[in-house]
Amino acid sequence: MSPATVHIRLYSILRKFAQEQGYDGHFTLQVEDGTTLDQIRERIGIPPRWANRYLKDAKPLPPDYVVQEGDVIDILPPTIGGG
């Protein structure tokens, strides 16, 4: 099969890690079949402790989710605070 196109949206500090790899906060990637969210995180250069929430259509996904053609994925840093 051919590579899949996925759309990635990064927030907060995660944009800094992506910029160090030449990516912006919102970008498109071509990935091979079977690529997981964790593999995308590694490719972008985000350390595991900084990306602990993945969303698709506002629904949480596990790091081992295999992306599909046309997915729009939000990658968010840990939430700090409380109250």
Secondary structure, DSSP 8 states (H G I E B T S, - for coil): ---EEEEEEE-TTHHHHHHHTT--SEEEEEE-TT-BHHHHHHHHT--GGG--EEEETTEEE-TT-B--TT-EEEEE-------
